[in-house]
Amino acid sequence: MENALLKAKLPPIPWEQVQNKRSTTKKKAGLLIDLRRCVGCHACSVACKTEYQAPLGQFRMRTRYLQHQEKKTLNFLPMLCMQCTDAPCLKACDSKALVKREDGVIVVNEQKCSGDKACISACPYGAIYLNPDTQKAEKCDLCTHRTDLGMEPACVNVCPTQAIQYGDWADDKSTMVQTAKKHELKVMQKSKGTKPQVSYIGLEGWMEQQAKSVQLQPGENEMIYEQGKK
């Protein structure tokens, strides 16, 4: 297993390179999350926290614990930025700090971010937060600093049940697409018309109703992940 802190050992990628990453195959990067395999271990959430040193109580990715009112068993639902094809956050950001790369991944240019929270209000998935230390918006970017070097996102790398797959939706030969062809896929809040590049196997309507946000909401009583500090 790769070191979750590998990012710290990698040379920084200039913003221009991140923004202008080219793909000769018109790559459409995304995730396939199989909820039947998810055991709620939080490995993905913790790895993401560690990779980016996300503030306590705020998340780029979070696994939600859900329970149907008529069932006794728990269901687990990893949530993150859905990398929307028609992203409301892009339209809301007046400073143009949010940029969609050619592979469809939406990244934040912190140099341009004004911290006005317009993108946070616009996101229907609660996937964006304002870092209290930098006053800049932060969100999942599918670990572009890793994937641009041929590695998997941190969450995919640590998942013990392979419930999360990273790949190219435009590549019919990819493992992710081959898996998707065998199952019925659903996206979060399809009615919003955002056309996410993150799809789920086993997603049910009642789950969407309970899990409306990546970030903690007032009154929520869930596990909070904090990386160890020295």
Secondary structure as UniProt FT lines:
FT   TURN            4..5
FT   HELIX           6..9
FT   HELIX           15..19
FT   TURN            24..25
FT   STRAND          29..34
FT   TURN            35..37
FT   HELIX           43..52
FT   TURN            56..57
FT   STRAND          61..67
FT   TURN            69..70
FT   STRAND          74..80
FT   TURN            85..86
FT   HELIX           88..92
FT   TURN            94..95
FT   STRAND          98..100
FT   TURN            102..103
FT   STRAND          106..108
FT   TURN            110..112
FT   HELIX           118..122
FT   TURN            124..125
FT   STRAND          129..130
FT   TURN            132..134
FT   STRAND          137..138
FT   TURN            142..143
FT   HELIX           144..147
FT   TURN            148..150
FT   HELIX           154..158
FT   TURN            160..161
FT   STRAND          164..168
FT   TURN            169..170
FT   TURN            172..173
FT   HELIX           175..180
FT   TURN            181..182
FT   STRAND          185..186
FT   TURN            188..189
FT   HELIX           190..192
FT   STRAND          198..201
FT   HELIX           205..210
FT   TURN            218..219
//
